[in-house]
Amino acid sequence: MNSLITAVEACFNLNVYKVILSKPRSKTSDYKKIVISQINQAYHLEKFTATQVFNENLVSGQLREFITQSLEHDFQQYNAWDDRFEYIIQISKKGKSTMTKKAVKEAPAKAISHNREKNYILQEGVIIAPLVDMGIFTKEGKVVKTMYDKFRQINRFVEIIDDEIKNLDPGAQLNVIDFGCGKSYLTFILYYYLTEIKNIKVKMVGLDLKSDVIERCNASAQKYGYDRLTFELGNIDAYEAEFPVDMIITLHACDTATDFALYNAIKWNAKLIFSVPCCQHELNAQMETAELSLLTKYGIVKERTAALITDAIRGSLLEACGYKVQLLEFVDLAHTPKNILIRAKKTRSTEKRKAQALTEVRTAMQAFSLTPTLFQLLETDKLINSNKI
């Protein structure tokens, strides 16, 4: 082991941009080889089986330990390249490590930076004050090397919204409410994107139950000069908008709070809805089914089934109210397992399509003995007519 550590120390440096681990120690090894490419200040791993390739990312501080462990347990050969040399470690069947270094004659091509390969909406090199305060950008506007995943996640969120508003005319007016805004990291980013990149006239309100959070967010908005962004103390189910609402954002509003946010959006005839639900406990407690007991007899299966049915019902109820709906995968900054985003856009749906969506909801409700909050709110307020079903 000591000779292996010494060899890795001699063959590894931060200028190494490509690594190949090969020659599995066992014929039953999971992977035939692993190819590691440096991209920006992180590393991308391609793990090859006989039939598939699995991908993984590592920050630079994790790479040396990963290589050492892989050579100790899984592989017998290490090849690595920087701009000047190829480094080679070979491990015998008895575990003896030998190391060689030779000048590069024909080096492998460098991987293209994800950040350059993809034209992100939020550009590195542009000073975006909220990203600096979040620790994602340096004061010079460069992505902090350990924050590329978060940088990509934020851009993914902006892209999901951009898909729906990119055709708006410059100078258009957009009124936005962010229900359950919390610390408002994405609220500030969204405001920046709408006003500075899209040149849209925005009135945005963030709503939360914590007075200290609201106070800090209003102070930050003033600091950034975001004079059309304000934060208010209030509850989602009791909030009354004093202006026409064009867009609703609700990220991780817990359990039925998401239903109240969607209900308000429908009631106000909001044109766009972006919602990442969280903690879907309501239907998990209600679910009962004799025909499909396979989905309810194991706790973890029941929990996940209930969460998926909850979001499917919400999506279909939005369709029943005249929205075009997509359920998208979205991994947010908190890396929670709740990774579905509901994106809905008001359209001119046919009565037939609305009725079909409502029928789908009623069928699921009957099959699993469910009474979802959003359905009850819409039915009570006569925003859906279930008597036609």
TORDRENLO-489718 format. One record per residue (C-alpha): chain; x, y, z. Coordinates in pm, whole numbers. Layout:
+--------+--------+--------+--------+
: chaine :     px :     py :     pz :
+--------+--------+--------+--------+
:      A :      X :      Y :      Z :
...
+--------+--------+--------+--------+
END
This chain:
+--------+--------+--------+--------+
: chaine :     px :     py :     pz :
+--------+--------+--------+--------+
:      A :      0 :      0 :      0 :
:      A :    282 :    242 :     80 :
:      A :    442 :    185 :   -261 :
:      A :    106 :    247 :   -428 :
:      A :     54 :    575 :   -241 :
:      A :    406 :    681 :   -334 :
:      A :    341 :    598 :   -700 :
:      A :     12 :    791 :   -707 :
:      A :    176 :   1090 :   -538 :
:      A :    449 :   1086 :   -805 :
:      A :    206 :   1046 :  -1097 :
:      A :    -77 :   1279 :   -997 :
:      A :    -87 :   1657 :  -1028 :
:      A :   -355 :   1916 :  -1091 :
:      A :   -237 :   1959 :  -1450 :
:      A :   -338 :   1602 :  -1536 :
:      A :   -637 :   1634 :  -1769 :
:      A :   -702 :   1270 :  -1860 :
:      A :   -674 :    943 :  -1667 :
:      A :   -751 :    585 :  -1772 :
:      A :   -782 :    307 :  -1514 :
:      A :   -767 :    -35 :  -1682 :
:      A :   -682 :   -405 :  -1642 :
:      A :   -941 :   -512 :  -1381 :
:      A :   -803 :   -719 :  -1094 :
:      A :  -1092 :   -966 :  -1123 :
:      A :  -1290 :  -1108 :  -1414 :
:      A :  -1604 :  -1033 :  -1215 :
:      A :  -1521 :   -664 :  -1166 :
:      A :  -1812 :   -425 :  -1221 :
:      A :  -1615 :   -208 :  -1463 :
:      A :  -1373 :   -293 :  -1744 :
:      A :  -1214 :     51 :  -1735 :
:      A :  -1275 :    405 :  -1610 :
:      A :  -1192 :    713 :  -1816 :
:      A :  -1154 :   1038 :  -1621 :
:      A :  -1152 :   1376 :  -1798 :
:      A :  -1088 :   1717 :  -1645 :
:      A :  -1360 :   1966 :  -1727 :
:      A :  -1314 :   2313 :  -1581 :
:      A :  -1196 :   2247 :  -1224 :
:      A :  -1391 :   1924 :  -1183 :
:      A :  -1359 :   1571 :  -1323 :
:      A :  -1600 :   1364 :  -1529 :
:      A :  -1590 :    984 :  -1495 :
:      A :  -1704 :    735 :  -1759 :
:      A :  -1733 :    388 :  -1607 :
:      A :  -1742 :    116 :  -1871 :
:      A :  -1906 :   -223 :  -1819 :
:      A :  -1922 :   -482 :  -2099 :
:      A :  -2243 :   -325 :  -2233 :
:      A :  -2299 :     13 :  -2067 :
:      A :  -2132 :    338 :  -1964 :
:      A :  -2212 :    506 :  -1632 :
:      A :  -2129 :    872 :  -1568 :
:      A :  -2023 :   1044 :  -1249 :
:      A :  -1864 :   1374 :  -1147 :
:      A :  -1596 :   1444 :   -888 :
:      A :  -1451 :   1767 :   -757 :
:      A :  -1072 :   1791 :   -774 :
:      A :  -1022 :   1727 :   -402 :
:      A :  -1182 :   1380 :   -432 :
:      A :   -987 :   1254 :   -731 :
:      A :   -660 :   1144 :   -570 :
:      A :   -837 :    931 :   -310 :
:      A :  -1063 :    782 :   -577 :
:      A :   -762 :    682 :   -790 :
:      A :   -577 :    533 :   -492 :
:      A :   -877 :    327 :   -384 :
:      A :   -943 :    210 :   -741 :
:      A :   -585 :     94 :   -788 :
:      A :   -581 :    -74 :   -449 :
:      A :   -898 :   -275 :   -507 :
:      A :  -1010 :   -274 :   -872 :
:      A :   -748 :   -200 :  -1139 :
:      A :   -387 :   -283 :  -1217 :
:      A :   -297 :     -1 :  -1454 :
:      A :   -309 :    378 :  -1445 :
:      A :   -231 :    604 :  -1743 :
:      A :   -250 :    980 :  -1704 :
:      A :   -158 :   1275 :  -1922 :
:      A :    -72 :   1639 :  -1870 :
:      A :     64 :   1876 :  -2136 :
:      A :    419 :   1739 :  -2105 :
:      A :    418 :   1382 :  -1981 :
:      A :    236 :   1051 :  -1971 :
:      A :    240 :    887 :  -1626 :
:      A :    203 :    510 :  -1592 :
:      A :    147 :    294 :  -1285 :
:      A :    141 :    -83 :  -1320 :
:      A :     57 :   -321 :  -1036 :
:      A :    170 :   -682 :  -1043 :
:      A :    -41 :   -977 :   -929 :
:      A :    156 :   -972 :   -603 :
:      A :     62 :   -607 :   -549 :
:      A :    397 :   -447 :   -633 :
:      A :    365 :   -101 :   -791 :
:      A :    598 :     35 :  -1059 :
:      A :    587 :    386 :  -1197 :
:      A :    722 :    534 :  -1522 :
:      A :    702 :    876 :  -1680 :
:      A :    767 :    959 :  -2043 :
:      A :    750 :   1269 :  -2258 :
:      A :    428 :   1313 :  -2451 :
:      A :    449 :   1258 :  -2826 :
:      A :     82 :   1233 :  -2912 :
:      A :   -141 :   1325 :  -2620 :
:      A :   -515 :   1242 :  -2611 :
:      A :   -752 :   1527 :  -2688 :
:      A :   -873 :   1737 :  -2398 :
:      A :  -1240 :   1721 :  -2307 :
:      A :  -1439 :   2028 :  -2401 :
:      A :  -1556 :   2231 :  -2104 :
:      A :  -1923 :   2180 :  -2029 :
:      A :  -1945 :   2552 :  -1968 :
:      A :  -1808 :   2629 :  -2314 :
:      A :  -1985 :   2342 :  -2485 :
:      A :  -2319 :   2464 :  -2356 :
:      A :  -2423 :   2823 :  -2405 :
:      A :  -2557 :   2896 :  -2058 :
:      A :  -2811 :   3174 :  -2013 :
:      A :  -2625 :   3297 :  -1704 :
:      A :  -2273 :   3356 :  -1831 :
:      A :  -1953 :   3307 :  -1640 :
:      A :  -1745 :   3624 :  -1650 :
:      A :  -2049 :   3849 :  -1593 :
:      A :  -2071 :   3974 :  -1236 :
:      A :  -2413 :   3866 :  -1102 :
:      A :  -2439 :   3996 :   -746 :
:      A :  -2671 :   3724 :   -604 :
:      A :  -2440 :   3451 :   -737 :
:      A :  -2144 :   3623 :   -571 :
:      A :  -2328 :   3638 :   -238 :
:      A :  -2430 :   3271 :   -275 :
:      A :  -2062 :   3179 :   -310 :
:      A :  -2110 :   3042 :   -660 :
:      A :  -1925 :   3329 :   -834 :
:      A :  -1608 :   3500 :   -727 :
:      A :  -1610 :   3880 :   -711 :
:      A :  -1466 :   3871 :  -1063 :
:      A :  -1763 :   3669 :  -1195 :
:      A :  -1582 :   3335 :  -1221 :
:      A :  -1748 :   3012 :  -1108 :
:      A :  -1596 :   2882 :   -785 :
:      A :  -1444 :   2547 :   -879 :
:      A :  -1647 :   2350 :   -624 :
:      A :  -1973 :   2518 :   -732 :
:      A :  -2009 :   2407 :  -1094 :
:      A :  -2291 :   2165 :  -1010 :
:      A :  -2492 :   2441 :   -846 :
:      A :  -2410 :   2677 :  -1133 :
:      A :  -2548 :   2422 :  -1380 :
:      A :  -2857 :   2359 :  -1163 :
:      A :  -2939 :   2729 :  -1149 :
:      A :  -2899 :   2757 :  -1525 :
:      A :  -3128 :   2456 :  -1567 :
:      A :  -3395 :   2633 :  -1363 :
:      A :  -3361 :   2947 :  -1576 :
:      A :  -3372 :   2739 :  -1897 :
:      A :  -3700 :   2577 :  -1791 :
:      A :  -3852 :   2922 :  -1749 :
:      A :  -3685 :   3062 :  -2061 :
:      A :  -3850 :   2793 :  -2275 :
:      A :  -4186 :   2950 :  -2197 :
:      A :  -4109 :   3323 :  -2204 :
:      A :  -3836 :   3349 :  -2468 :
:      A :  -4090 :   3466 :  -2725 :
:      A :  -4213 :   3758 :  -2516 :
:      A :  -4139 :   4095 :  -2666 :
:      A :  -3863 :   4304 :  -2503 :
:      A :  -4023 :   4557 :  -2272 :
:      A :  -4318 :   4328 :  -2195 :
:      A :  -4474 :   4347 :  -1848 :
:      A :  -4475 :   4041 :  -1621 :
:      A :  -4622 :   4018 :  -1271 :
:      A :  -4472 :   3732 :  -1068 :
:      A :  -4546 :   3581 :   -727 :
:      A :  -4303 :   3341 :   -558 :
:      A :  -4495 :   3143 :   -295 :
:      A :  -4282 :   3013 :     -8 :
:      A :  -3975 :   3198 :   -131 :
:      A :  -3752 :   3108 :    167 :
:      A :  -3405 :   3263 :    138 :
:      A :  -3497 :   3353 :   -221 :
:      A :  -3176 :   3249 :   -395 :
:      A :  -3363 :   3156 :   -711 :
:      A :  -3602 :   3451 :   -674 :
:      A :  -3311 :   3694 :   -706 :
:      A :  -3167 :   3500 :   -999 :
:      A :  -3505 :   3496 :  -1174 :
:      A :  -3545 :   3871 :  -1125 :
:      A :  -3196 :   3930 :  -1269 :
:      A :  -3271 :   3705 :  -1567 :
:      A :  -3606 :   3870 :  -1645 :
:      A :  -3488 :   4230 :  -1608 :
:      A :  -3121 :   4228 :  -1712 :
:      A :  -3118 :   3953 :  -1976 :
:      A :  -3474 :   3955 :  -2115 :
:      A :  -3539 :   4327 :  -2059 :
:      A :  -3887 :   4251 :  -1924 :
:      A :  -4066 :   4496 :  -1695 :
:      A :  -4124 :   4294 :  -1380 :
:      A :  -4325 :   4331 :  -1064 :
:      A :  -4227 :   4044 :   -836 :
:      A :  -4345 :   3952 :   -487 :
:      A :  -4191 :   3686 :   -266 :
:      A :  -4410 :   3544 :      8 :
:      A :  -4296 :   3357 :    319 :
:      A :  -4405 :   3289 :    678 :
:      A :  -4078 :   3387 :    850 :
:      A :  -4044 :   3754 :    937 :
:      A :  -3664 :   3744 :    972 :
:      A :  -3633 :   3588 :    626 :
:      A :  -3858 :   3856 :    475 :
:      A :  -3653 :   4130 :    640 :
:      A :  -3324 :   3992 :    506 :
:      A :  -3464 :   3941 :    158 :
:      A :  -3598 :   4297 :    136 :
:      A :  -3259 :   4427 :    250 :
:      A :  -3086 :   4220 :    -19 :
:      A :  -3327 :   4343 :   -287 :
:      A :  -3241 :   4702 :   -192 :
:      A :  -2869 :   4619 :   -194 :
:      A :  -2894 :   4478 :   -548 :
:      A :  -3107 :   4768 :   -669 :
:      A :  -3397 :   4535 :   -750 :
:      A :  -3660 :   4801 :   -695 :
:      A :  -3948 :   4601 :   -846 :
:      A :  -3889 :   4302 :   -618 :
:      A :  -4046 :   4303 :   -271 :
:      A :  -4102 :   4041 :     -3 :
:      A :  -4411 :   4008 :    213 :
:      A :  -4505 :   3811 :    522 :
:      A :  -4803 :   3588 :    457 :
:      A :  -4963 :   3248 :    413 :
:      A :  -5020 :   3096 :     72 :
:      A :  -5380 :   2990 :    136 :
:      A :  -5485 :   3334 :    259 :
:      A :  -5293 :   3556 :     16 :
:      A :  -5488 :   3797 :   -204 :
:      A :  -5305 :   3949 :   -499 :
:      A :  -5366 :   4319 :   -555 :
:      A :  -5261 :   4304 :   -921 :
:      A :  -5312 :   4071 :  -1219 :
:      A :  -5079 :   3771 :  -1181 :
:      A :  -4896 :   3641 :  -1488 :
:      A :  -4657 :   3387 :  -1333 :
:      A :  -4654 :   3175 :  -1018 :
:      A :  -4338 :   3019 :   -876 :
:      A :  -4361 :   2770 :   -590 :
:      A :  -4051 :   2574 :   -494 :
:      A :  -4086 :   2320 :   -214 :
:      A :  -4410 :   2447 :    -70 :
:      A :  -4472 :   2165 :    176 :
:      A :  -4754 :   1913 :    129 :
:      A :  -5091 :   2084 :     60 :
:      A :  -4931 :   2432 :     51 :
:      A :  -4846 :   2344 :   -310 :
:      A :  -5217 :   2278 :   -372 :
:      A :  -5315 :   2620 :   -237 :
:      A :  -5049 :   2785 :   -453 :
:      A :  -5175 :   2603 :   -765 :
:      A :  -5534 :   2683 :   -670 :
:      A :  -5454 :   3053 :   -643 :
:      A :  -5272 :   3044 :   -976 :
:      A :  -5574 :   2886 :  -1145 :
:      A :  -5817 :   3122 :   -971 :
:      A :  -5614 :   3425 :  -1085 :
:      A :  -5588 :   3284 :  -1437 :
:      A :  -5206 :   3299 :  -1424 :
:      A :  -5048 :   3243 :  -1763 :
:      A :  -4748 :   3045 :  -1633 :
:      A :  -4692 :   2814 :  -1336 :
:      A :  -4363 :   2661 :  -1219 :
:      A :  -4392 :   2435 :   -917 :
:      A :  -4156 :   2191 :   -742 :
:      A :  -4377 :   2011 :   -487 :
:      A :  -4244 :   1879 :   -158 :
:      A :  -4346 :   1646 :    126 :
:      A :  -4656 :   1494 :    -31 :
:      A :  -4803 :   1341 :    285 :
:      A :  -5174 :   1393 :    219 :
:      A :  -5245 :   1111 :    -27 :
:      A :  -5003 :    873 :    143 :
:      A :  -5231 :    882 :    448 :
:      A :  -5543 :    827 :    235 :
:      A :  -5432 :    557 :     -8 :
:      A :  -5631 :    235 :      7 :
:      A :  -5683 :    -12 :   -276 :
:      A :  -5777 :   -378 :   -291 :
:      A :  -5698 :   -427 :   -660 :
:      A :  -5356 :   -261 :   -646 :
:      A :  -5246 :   -352 :   -292 :
:      A :  -4901 :   -432 :   -432 :
:      A :  -4842 :    -56 :   -438 :
:      A :  -4950 :      5 :    -80 :
:      A :  -4827 :   -287 :    130 :
:      A :  -4462 :   -171 :    145 :
:      A :  -4410 :    162 :    317 :
:      A :  -4142 :    303 :     88 :
:      A :  -4327 :    193 :   -227 :
:      A :  -4651 :    343 :    -96 :
:      A :  -4475 :    671 :    -15 :
:      A :  -4324 :    704 :   -360 :
:      A :  -4641 :    594 :   -536 :
:      A :  -4840 :    851 :   -339 :
:      A :  -4593 :   1126 :   -432 :
:      A :  -4611 :   1038 :   -803 :
:      A :  -4990 :   1012 :   -800 :
:      A :  -5008 :   1347 :   -619 :
:      A :  -4810 :   1522 :   -892 :
:      A :  -4992 :   1337 :  -1171 :
:      A :  -5328 :   1446 :  -1027 :
:      A :  -5207 :   1806 :   -995 :
:      A :  -5090 :   1801 :  -1356 :
:      A :  -5420 :   1661 :  -1484 :
:      A :  -5623 :   1909 :  -1277 :
:      A :  -5423 :   2190 :  -1434 :
:      A :  -5504 :   2041 :  -1776 :
:      A :  -5871 :   2029 :  -1676 :
:      A :  -5845 :   2403 :  -1608 :
:      A :  -5703 :   2484 :  -1951 :
:      A :  -5326 :   2450 :  -1905 :
:      A :  -5069 :   2271 :  -2115 :
:      A :  -4868 :   2076 :  -1857 :
:      A :  -4527 :   1911 :  -1846 :
:      A :  -4367 :   1724 :  -1556 :
:      A :  -3990 :   1772 :  -1582 :
:      A :  -3695 :   1635 :  -1390 :
:      A :  -3534 :   1911 :  -1186 :
:      A :  -3268 :   1868 :   -918 :
:      A :  -3255 :   2182 :   -710 :
:      A :  -2984 :   2338 :   -494 :
:      A :  -3078 :   2136 :   -189 :
:      A :  -3029 :   1802 :   -370 :
:      A :  -3362 :   1675 :   -239 :
:      A :  -3520 :   1355 :   -371 :
:      A :  -3822 :   1563 :   -475 :
:      A :  -3705 :   1625 :   -828 :
:      A :  -4021 :   1682 :  -1033 :
:      A :  -4106 :   2029 :  -1159 :
:      A :  -4456 :   2102 :  -1285 :
:      A :  -4454 :   2351 :  -1573 :
:      A :  -4794 :   2475 :  -1689 :
:      A :  -4893 :   2730 :  -1953 :
:      A :  -5243 :   2864 :  -2005 :
:      A :  -5375 :   2760 :  -2347 :
:      A :  -5701 :   2731 :  -2538 :
:      A :  -5775 :   2371 :  -2452 :
:      A :  -6080 :   2197 :  -2594 :
:      A :  -6363 :   2098 :  -2364 :
:      A :  -6300 :   1738 :  -2468 :
:      A :  -5939 :   1751 :  -2348 :
:      A :  -6040 :   1918 :  -2020 :
:      A :  -6304 :   1651 :  -1959 :
:      A :  -6059 :   1372 :  -2037 :
:      A :  -5807 :   1511 :  -1786 :
:      A :  -6074 :   1536 :  -1520 :
:      A :  -6187 :   1180 :  -1591 :
:      A :  -5828 :   1063 :  -1538 :
:      A :  -5825 :   1233 :  -1199 :
:      A :  -6158 :   1086 :  -1091 :
:      A :  -6046 :    738 :  -1198 :
:      A :  -5730 :    762 :   -985 :
:      A :  -5929 :    901 :   -691 :
:      A :  -6172 :    611 :   -704 :
:      A :  -5901 :    347 :   -752 :
:      A :  -5704 :    462 :   -446 :
:      A :  -5983 :    619 :   -231 :
:      A :  -5837 :    970 :   -256 :
:      A :  -5975 :   1319 :   -191 :
:      A :  -5694 :   1558 :   -296 :
:      A :  -5700 :   1911 :   -158 :
:      A :  -5656 :   2074 :   -499 :
:      A :  -5955 :   1885 :   -638 :
:      A :  -6173 :   1991 :   -344 :
:      A :  -6066 :   2356 :   -372 :
:      A :  -6138 :   2369 :   -745 :
:      A :  -6469 :   2187 :   -712 :
:      A :  -6587 :   2406 :   -422 :
:      A :  -6501 :   2721 :   -617 :
:      A :  -6665 :   2575 :   -931 :
:      A :  -6342 :   2605 :  -1129 :
:      A :  -6402 :   2249 :  -1248 :
:      A :  -6737 :   2087 :  -1312 :
:      A :  -6715 :   1729 :  -1199 :
:      A :  -7090 :   1681 :  -1249 :
:      A :  -7024 :   1645 :  -1623 :
:      A :  -6811 :   1335 :  -1564 :
+--------+--------+--------+--------+
END
